[in-house]
Amino acid sequence: MFTIARAIGDRKIEATGLNNIAFMLLLQGNLEASSKTSEDGLSLAREIGDKYLVVRFLIYYSVESPRGTTRSGDLEEVLDVCATGGL
């Protein structure tokens, strides 16, 4: 899915594919690769304005980060999107 989406230029499906890959890497315990994939996907999700995927990537990133290193503003952004009905 991801490769095809990238080849045909479907940015939303590409971002969704990155989300799925980040989640699978997270489940496998590969936090470094999951974090990198989440960063790439978060950037793309923000670029296309997909708030649902932005929230998912931010949540994955917070889980992937070692305790105490969650980036400032990530969880606040999740709460803000949810509170404003952005989903």
Secondary structure, 3 states (H helix, E strand, C coil): CHHHHHHHCCHHHHHHHHHHHHHHHHHCCCHHHHHHHHHHHHHHHHHHCCHHHHHHHHHHHHHHCCCCCCCCCHHHHHHHHHHCCCC
